[in-house]
Amino acid sequence: LVTGQLRHGLGYRGLTVTDSLAMEPMRAAGTPGSIAIQALRADNELLLETPDLPQAEQAVPTALTHDPGLRQLLQAAVAHLIAIKQQLRVAPADHCP
């Protein structure tokens, strides 16, 4: 949905953020690590509230070593986040009268 409908269909270029990964439907979908990987594969750039952060933190690097496609998605997500942060960066003096 994120890539096909949101990005390509609607032309959305903003940040993509998951809902809480700790919600019961998400918990039923697999381990925190596998859910984090699925969310990244779905082109989500920020993952919210994994129920077990250490497990997700271990699963993602492991998956990156075996899945070059996932590595490319994550690199693109990081580049997009950096670009958004740079666009939002405004010097404090710009807001002073």
C-alpha positions as CSV (number, residue, x, y, z in Angstrom):
1,L,0.0,0.0,0.0
2,V,2.7,2.5,0.9
3,T,4.7,2.0,-2.3
4,G,1.9,1.3,-4.7
5,Q,-1.0,3.4,-3.6
6,L,0.6,6.1,-1.5
7,R,3.9,6.8,-3.3
8,H,3.1,5.8,-6.9
9,G,-0.7,6.3,-7.0
10,L,-1.0,9.5,-5.1
11,G,2.6,10.8,-5.6
12,Y,3.2,11.2,-1.8
13,R,6.8,12.1,-1.1
14,G,6.5,12.7,2.6
15,L,7.6,10.6,5.5
16,T,6.0,7.3,6.1
17,V,5.4,6.2,9.7
18,T,3.8,3.0,11.1
19,D,1.1,3.0,13.7
20,S,2.1,1.3,16.9
21,L,3.7,-2.1,16.3
22,A,2.7,-3.1,19.8
23,M,-1.0,-3.2,18.9
24,E,-2.5,-6.7,19.3
25,P,-3.1,-7.2,15.5
26,M,0.6,-6.5,14.9
27,R,1.7,-8.8,17.7
28,A,-0.4,-11.6,16.2
29,A,1.4,-11.1,12.9
30,G,4.8,-12.4,14.2
31,T,7.8,-11.7,16.4
32,P,8.8,-8.0,17.0
33,G,11.8,-8.6,14.8
34,S,9.8,-10.1,11.8
35,I,7.2,-7.3,12.1
36,A,9.9,-4.6,12.0
37,I,11.3,-6.2,8.9
38,Q,7.9,-6.5,7.3
39,A,7.3,-2.8,8.1
40,L,10.6,-1.8,6.5
41,R,9.8,-3.9,3.4
42,A,6.5,-2.1,3.1
43,D,8.4,1.1,2.6
44,N,7.8,2.5,6.1
45,E,10.6,4.9,7.2
46,L,9.8,5.2,10.9
47,L,8.6,2.4,13.0
48,L,6.7,3.2,16.2
49,E,6.5,1.3,19.5
50,T,7.9,-2.1,18.8
51,P,7.0,-4.3,21.8
52,D,10.5,-5.6,22.1
53,L,13.1,-3.1,20.8
54,P,16.2,-5.3,21.5
55,Q,14.7,-8.1,19.4
56,A,13.8,-5.8,16.5
57,E,17.3,-4.2,16.8
58,Q,18.9,-7.6,16.4
59,A,16.6,-8.9,13.6
60,V,17.0,-5.9,11.2
61,P,20.9,-6.1,10.9
62,T,20.7,-9.8,10.5
63,A,18.1,-9.4,7.7
64,L,20.2,-6.8,6.0
65,T,23.1,-9.2,5.6
66,H,20.9,-11.7,3.8
67,D,18.6,-9.4,1.8
68,P,20.2,-6.7,-0.5
69,G,16.8,-5.4,-1.4
70,L,16.0,-4.7,2.2
71,R,19.3,-3.0,2.5
72,Q,18.5,-0.7,-0.4
73,L,15.1,0.1,1.1
74,L,16.7,1.0,4.4
75,Q,19.4,3.1,2.7
76,A,16.7,5.0,0.8
77,A,14.7,5.5,4.0
78,V,17.7,6.9,5.8
79,A,18.5,9.2,2.9
80,H,14.9,10.4,2.8
81,L,14.9,11.1,6.6
82,I,18.1,13.1,6.3
83,A,16.7,15.1,3.4
84,I,13.6,15.9,5.3
85,K,15.6,16.9,8.4
86,Q,17.7,19.2,6.2
87,Q,14.6,20.8,4.7
88,L,13.1,21.4,8.2
89,R,16.3,22.9,9.6
90,V,15.8,26.6,10.0
91,A,18.3,28.9,11.8
92,P,16.8,30.4,15.0
93,A,17.6,33.9,13.7
94,D,15.2,33.3,10.8
95,H,12.3,33.4,13.3
96,C,13.4,36.4,15.3
97,P,11.9,39.9,14.5
